[in-house]
Structure formats: C-alpha cells, structure tokens
Amino acid sequence: MGFLFRFLSFLPLPLLHNLGAAAGWLIWLLSPTYRRHLRENTALAGLAEVRGAAIAEAGKSIFELPKLWLRPHDEVVARVVKVSGWELVVEAWQEGRGILFLTPHLGCFEITAQYYASFRPMTVLYRRPKQDWLIPIIEQGRGANLELAPADMSGVKKLLKALKYGAAAGMLPDQAPGAGEGVWAPFFGRPAYTMTLAPRLAATGATVLLAYAERLHYGAGYHLKLRRPTEALTDAAAVNRAIEGLIRECPEQYLWGYNRYKAPAGSGGGPGAAGGEASVSGMRPLDSEAAGAASASTVAPSPSGKALLRVPAAPAGSGGEPDAA
C-alpha cells in the first residue's frame, strides 16, 4: 500500500480527483453501512440534494492524500490558490495572541495546517491511524514545521503550551471523542457526543478561527477560508452550531459518511440512556493554573524553537479581505 500511495502522489491533481470521484461511488455501492450513514446524515441536515456530489467529493478527499502527504511542502501549499480572511491571522500575530484553528471534516482539511505552517510553527492534535504502514507517511506529510500532539492529556498540554507562547494550535472539532472526553450536544438537531476540548481551549483567550479549504473544480487547487465564530464558543453546543454554519457554506464537501452520532463505549449509550451524560453542563473548566498560563499574551519563542520570518500582510489571492460566504 505504501508503494501505491507513493505512485499516486506523482499523478496530477485533476486526475487524482477524477479517480477519487469514481472511487467514491464505488465505496457507496459496496458499503451498506456507509450508504446508511450518508443518507441519514444528509437527510437530518435537510441537505439530501447534495448527496450525489458528496459521494464524489468524499472519494476526492481520499485520493488527494498521497499528494498532500508525500510531495514537497512548497509544492503542496502552492495548491492553495486563494485565501480569504488571512487578515485575522495577521491581527492575532500583531497582538501576540495564540491562534486556535478549528477545522472540521470539510473540504481539504489536511492542507489548512500545512498552509499555516509555511509561515509559522503550529501544533496539531493527532490520532495515530490503526494501519501501521500509514504512520510514517502521515508524519512525513505533517512534519514540516508542524508538531504533532497525541490525542491524550500529553497532547492537550502541548496545545496549551503552543497557545501560551503565542503560537498556533489546530484540531478537528467534529471528531467523535472517546468516552469521558465529551458531552452530548445537538448537531443538526440530533444529539452527538462532542469533545469538550475546543471550548476549553477557546476559553484561554486565544484567537479562535474556523477554517476549511474548499476543493476547487477540475483539480484547480484550494480556496482557504478563515472565519471568526459568530458567537463565543463557551460550550460544545456552540461549537457544533459554528461547524453547522461552515458546512452550510459548502455542504457537498462535508464527510457525511462519517459516523458522527456514534456513542463510544462507556459514554452511557446516549443522552437519554440511564447513566448517560444528558447535556453540556458536565463540561469541566481548565484548572486555573493551566488556563492562566494559556491565556498569556506575551510574545515568546515557539515551543519548537523554530519561527519562519516570512510574515506577509496577506497572501497572494487573498485581496486582504474575507470573501463573502
């Protein structure tokens, strides 16, 4: 499989996207579970009309990975041909504040952290894959100025440290957490077990940015879009509302086949089950020492000791202002 990944990384992106679209439909035909999840999730969100496009886009998201992980870093980030909202990043830099990027399973979510890391260091929450052969490939692709933080307490400490020193941290806020790591909160009107880490990190005083990279037609590249949340992300329900808003901007590129509503073992089986967590009220705040450290706004060296000097006011194609959604 490693050889196949490396072979695919040399193919042109338009061809990879065409192959991916075909593979997306093949997966749809061969996997009853995937079909059920995708049908149910799009219907629940009132977006059944994007189902066909979503099937193709999900396949594209798989076939573009070899190029994102195995090609030279400069070649990868050059695929971002337009950026909206970059002035929000520059503003945070000027204020010496850490930046928390919340990037859901929308568009090409792999390239968002790589793009930021072409300017300054970033720490991203990372869950090791079950396939051992994938580990060196993923770590190679994410290793350029990116520090990987494991999805455990040591990883949380790394994220806090990055924010404390005015660096950036990133995570997938819609990834289903393990038991004890989340609460039940509405997501498109249905309770979903949602991680509490995002609102806890948001409470540190870091600049919070919602981010996704829209996959452009015909393999033309990606449009990176950055937004401030329209409300304070004080709990898991607020985080889910923010994610819903992003998804509605580009619904065909969300991973609707992802089993977002699963109940992890030990979570109580659901919000209505006996012993289950019924609401977001069970979210625990960060301890005062960690919260105080993470909210510090003084500029200091990054945790990795590395910092790139290229700090443009706005990348090419950004126009300096966010595009309208």
C-alpha positions as CSV (number, residue, x, y, z in Angstrom):
1,M,0.0,0.0,0.0
2,G,2.9,2.3,0.7
3,F,4.1,1.9,-2.8
4,L,0.7,2.7,-4.2
5,F,0.5,5.8,-2.1
6,R,3.8,7.0,-3.5
7,F,2.8,6.2,-7.0
8,L,-0.4,8.2,-6.7
9,S,1.5,11.2,-5.3
10,F,3.1,11.7,-8.7
11,L,-0.2,11.9,-10.6
12,P,-1.7,15.3,-11.5
13,L,-4.3,16.6,-9.0
14,P,-7.1,16.7,-11.6
15,L,-6.6,13.0,-12.4
16,L,-6.5,12.1,-8.7
17,H,-9.8,13.9,-8.2
18,N,-11.4,12.1,-11.2
19,L,-10.2,8.8,-9.8
20,G,-11.4,9.7,-6.4
21,A,-14.8,10.7,-7.6
22,A,-15.2,7.2,-9.2
23,A,-13.9,5.5,-6.1
24,G,-16.4,7.5,-4.0
25,W,-19.2,6.0,-6.0
26,L,-17.7,2.5,-5.8
27,I,-17.5,2.8,-2.0
28,W,-21.1,3.9,-1.9
29,L,-22.1,0.9,-3.9
30,L,-20.1,-1.6,-1.9
31,S,-20.7,-0.4,1.7
32,P,-24.3,-0.6,3.1
33,T,-23.1,1.0,6.3
34,Y,-21.6,3.9,4.5
35,R,-24.7,4.4,2.4
36,R,-26.9,4.4,5.5
37,H,-24.7,7.0,7.4
38,L,-24.5,9.3,4.4
39,R,-28.2,9.1,3.7
40,E,-29.3,9.6,7.3
41,N,-26.9,12.4,7.9
42,T,-27.7,14.5,4.8
43,A,-31.4,14.0,5.4
44,L,-31.1,15.0,9.0
45,A,-29.4,18.3,8.0
46,G,-32.0,18.9,5.3
47,L,-29.4,18.6,2.6
48,A,-30.3,15.4,0.8
49,E,-29.9,17.3,-2.5
50,V,-26.1,17.3,-2.1
51,R,-25.9,13.6,-1.7
52,G,-24.5,12.8,-5.1
53,A,-21.9,15.5,-5.1
54,A,-20.9,14.5,-1.5
55,I,-20.3,10.9,-2.6
56,A,-17.8,12.1,-5.3
57,E,-16.2,14.7,-3.0
58,A,-15.6,12.1,-0.3
59,G,-13.7,10.0,-2.8
60,K,-11.6,13.0,-3.9
61,S,-10.7,13.6,-0.3
62,I,-9.1,10.2,-0.1
63,F,-7.2,10.3,-3.4
64,E,-5.7,13.7,-2.8
65,L,-4.0,12.5,0.4
66,P,-0.9,10.9,-1.3
67,K,0.0,14.3,-2.9
68,L,-0.7,16.2,0.3
69,W,1.4,13.9,2.4
70,L,4.3,12.9,0.1
71,R,5.0,15.8,-2.2
72,P,7.5,18.6,-1.2
73,H,5.9,21.1,1.3
74,D,6.2,24.1,-1.0
75,E,4.5,22.2,-3.8
76,V,1.6,21.2,-1.5
77,V,0.9,24.7,-0.1
78,A,1.2,26.2,-3.7
79,R,-2.1,24.4,-4.3
80,V,-3.8,26.9,-2.1
81,V,-4.6,29.5,-4.9
82,K,-6.8,31.8,-2.9
83,V,-7.1,32.8,0.8
84,S,-10.0,34.6,2.5
85,G,-9.7,36.0,6.0
86,W,-5.9,36.0,6.3
87,E,-6.0,39.4,7.9
88,L,-7.5,37.7,11.0
89,V,-4.2,35.7,11.3
90,V,-2.1,38.8,10.9
91,E,-4.1,40.6,13.5
92,A,-3.5,37.8,16.0
93,W,0.2,37.9,15.2
94,Q,0.3,41.6,15.8
95,E,-1.4,41.3,19.2
96,G,0.9,38.4,20.2
97,R,-2.0,36.1,20.7
98,G,-2.1,32.4,20.2
99,I,-4.4,31.1,17.4
100,L,-6.8,28.1,17.8
101,F,-7.8,26.7,14.4
102,L,-11.0,24.7,14.4
103,T,-11.1,22.7,11.1
104,P,-14.0,20.2,10.7
105,H,-14.1,17.4,8.2
106,L,-14.9,19.8,5.4
107,G,-13.2,20.3,2.1
108,C,-9.4,19.5,2.2
109,F,-8.9,19.8,5.9
110,E,-5.4,18.3,5.6
111,I,-4.0,21.3,3.8
112,T,-5.1,24.0,6.2
113,A,-2.5,23.3,8.9
114,Q,0.2,22.8,6.3
115,Y,-0.5,26.2,4.8
116,Y,-0.3,28.0,8.1
117,A,2.9,26.1,8.9
118,S,4.5,27.6,5.8
119,F,4.6,30.8,7.8
120,R,4.9,29.9,11.5
121,P,5.0,26.8,13.7
122,M,1.8,25.0,14.6
123,T,0.8,22.2,16.9
124,V,-2.0,19.9,15.8
125,L,-3.9,17.3,17.6
126,Y,-3.2,13.9,16.1
127,R,-4.8,10.5,16.4
128,R,-2.5,7.7,15.2
129,P,-4.1,5.5,12.5
130,K,-4.7,1.9,13.1
131,Q,-2.7,1.0,10.0
132,D,0.9,0.9,10.9
133,W,2.1,1.5,7.3
134,L,0.3,4.8,7.3
135,I,2.1,6.3,10.3
136,P,5.4,7.3,8.6
137,I,3.6,8.6,5.6
138,I,1.3,10.8,7.7
139,E,4.1,12.0,9.9
140,Q,6.2,12.9,6.9
141,G,3.4,14.9,5.4
142,R,2.6,16.8,8.6
143,G,6.1,17.2,9.8
144,A,7.1,20.4,8.0
145,N,7.0,23.0,10.9
146,L,4.1,21.0,12.4
147,E,4.3,19.5,15.8
148,L,2.0,16.5,16.3
149,A,0.2,16.3,19.6
150,P,-1.2,12.9,20.6
151,A,-4.9,12.8,21.4
152,D,-4.4,12.4,25.1
153,M,-3.5,14.5,28.1
154,S,0.1,15.0,27.0
155,G,-1.3,16.3,23.7
156,V,-3.6,18.7,25.4
157,K,-0.6,20.1,27.3
158,K,1.2,20.6,24.0
159,L,-1.7,22.6,22.6
160,L,-1.9,24.7,25.8
161,K,1.9,25.4,25.6
162,A,1.6,26.5,22.0
163,L,-1.2,28.9,22.8
164,K,0.6,30.2,25.9
165,Y,3.6,31.2,23.7
166,G,1.5,32.9,21.1
167,A,1.8,30.1,18.6
168,A,-1.0,28.2,16.8
169,A,-2.9,25.0,17.6
170,G,-5.3,23.1,15.5
171,M,-7.8,20.4,15.9
172,L,-10.8,18.7,14.2
173,P,-13.7,19.8,16.5
174,D,-16.2,17.4,14.9
175,Q,-14.2,14.2,15.5
176,A,-16.0,11.8,17.8
177,P,-14.2,11.7,21.1
178,G,-13.7,8.7,23.4
179,A,-15.8,8.1,26.5
180,G,-15.3,10.7,29.2
181,E,-13.8,13.2,26.7
182,G,-17.1,14.8,25.6
183,V,-20.7,15.6,26.3
184,W,-23.9,15.2,24.3
185,A,-24.8,18.3,22.3
186,P,-27.1,19.0,19.3
187,F,-25.6,18.7,15.8
188,F,-28.1,19.3,13.1
189,G,-30.8,18.7,15.6
190,R,-29.6,15.3,16.8
191,P,-27.5,14.7,20.0
192,A,-23.9,14.0,19.1
193,Y,-21.2,13.1,21.5
194,T,-19.0,16.1,21.2
195,M,-15.5,16.8,22.5
196,T,-15.2,19.5,25.2
197,L,-11.6,20.4,24.4
198,A,-12.4,23.0,21.8
199,P,-14.4,25.3,24.2
200,R,-11.9,24.8,26.9
201,L,-9.1,25.9,24.6
202,A,-11.2,28.8,23.4
203,A,-11.6,29.9,27.0
204,T,-7.8,30.6,27.2
205,G,-8.1,33.9,25.4
206,A,-6.6,32.7,22.1
207,T,-7.9,33.9,18.8
208,V,-10.4,31.3,17.6
209,L,-10.7,30.8,13.8
210,L,-12.9,28.5,11.9
211,A,-11.1,27.2,8.9
212,Y,-11.6,25.0,5.8
213,A,-10.1,24.7,2.3
214,E,-12.7,24.4,-0.4
215,R,-11.8,22.0,-3.1
216,L,-12.0,23.8,-6.5
217,H,-13.4,22.3,-9.6
218,Y,-11.3,20.3,-12.1
219,G,-8.3,20.0,-9.7
220,A,-7.6,23.7,-9.8
221,G,-6.5,23.8,-6.2
222,Y,-8.0,25.0,-3.0
223,H,-9.6,28.1,-1.5
224,L,-8.7,28.5,2.1
225,K,-11.4,30.3,4.1
226,L,-11.0,31.6,7.6
227,R,-13.8,32.9,9.8
228,R,-14.3,34.2,13.3
229,P,-17.2,32.4,15.1
230,T,-20.3,34.5,15.2
231,E,-20.7,33.6,18.9
232,A,-18.5,32.8,21.8
233,L,-17.7,29.1,21.8
234,T,-18.5,28.6,25.5
235,D,-19.7,25.0,25.2
236,A,-19.9,22.0,22.9
237,A,-23.3,23.1,21.6
238,A,-21.9,26.5,20.5
239,V,-19.0,24.7,18.7
240,N,-21.5,22.4,16.9
241,R,-23.5,25.5,15.8
242,A,-20.4,27.1,14.4
243,I,-19.5,23.9,12.5
244,E,-23.0,23.7,11.1
245,G,-22.6,27.2,9.7
246,L,-19.4,26.3,7.9
247,I,-20.9,23.1,6.5
248,R,-23.8,25.0,5.0
249,E,-21.4,27.2,3.1
250,C,-20.0,24.1,1.2
251,P,-22.3,21.2,2.1
252,E,-21.2,18.9,-0.7
253,Q,-17.7,18.8,0.7
254,Y,-18.5,17.6,4.2
255,L,-17.8,14.0,5.1
256,W,-21.4,13.0,5.6
257,G,-20.5,9.3,5.7
258,Y,-18.6,9.9,8.9
259,N,-20.4,8.2,11.8
260,R,-20.7,11.5,13.8
261,Y,-23.5,10.2,16.0
262,K,-21.9,7.1,17.4
263,A,-21.9,6.5,21.1
264,P,-18.4,5.5,22.3
265,A,-18.2,2.6,24.7
266,G,-18.6,3.8,28.3
267,S,-20.4,7.1,27.3
268,G,-23.7,5.9,28.6
269,G,-25.2,4.9,25.3
270,G,-26.7,8.3,24.6
271,P,-28.1,11.4,26.3
272,G,-31.3,9.7,27.2
273,A,-29.8,6.4,28.5
274,A,-29.5,5.6,32.1
275,G,-26.2,7.0,33.4
276,G,-25.6,8.8,30.2
277,E,-24.5,12.4,30.0
278,A,-27.6,14.5,29.3
279,S,-26.2,17.9,28.4
280,V,-23.1,20.0,28.1
281,S,-23.4,21.1,31.7
282,G,-20.9,18.4,32.7
283,M,-18.1,20.2,31.0
284,R,-15.2,20.8,33.4
285,P,-13.2,24.0,33.1
286,L,-9.4,24.0,32.7
287,D,-7.7,24.2,36.0
288,S,-6.8,27.8,37.0
289,E,-3.0,27.3,36.5
290,A,-3.3,25.9,33.0
291,A,-5.9,28.5,32.0
292,G,-3.8,31.3,33.3
293,A,-0.7,30.1,31.5
294,A,-2.5,29.5,28.2
295,S,-4.1,32.9,28.2
296,A,-0.8,34.8,28.5
297,S,-0.5,37.2,25.5
298,T,3.2,38.0,25.7
299,V,5.3,37.0,22.7
300,A,7.9,34.4,23.4
301,P,9.8,31.8,21.3
302,S,7.6,29.0,19.9
303,P,7.6,25.6,21.7
304,S,9.6,24.1,18.9
305,G,12.2,26.8,18.9
306,K,11.6,27.5,15.2
307,A,10.0,30.5,13.6
308,L,9.8,31.5,10.0
309,L,10.4,35.1,9.2
310,R,8.0,35.4,6.2
311,V,5.0,37.3,7.6
312,P,3.1,38.8,4.6
313,A,0.2,41.2,5.3
314,A,-2.0,39.0,3.1
315,P,-1.1,36.0,0.8
316,A,-1.4,36.3,-2.9
317,G,-5.0,36.0,-4.0
318,S,-6.5,37.0,-0.6
319,G,-7.3,40.5,-1.5
320,G,-6.7,41.4,2.1
321,E,-10.4,41.0,3.0
322,P,-12.5,37.9,3.5
323,D,-14.7,36.9,0.6
324,A,-18.4,36.8,1.2
325,A,-19.7,33.4,2.0
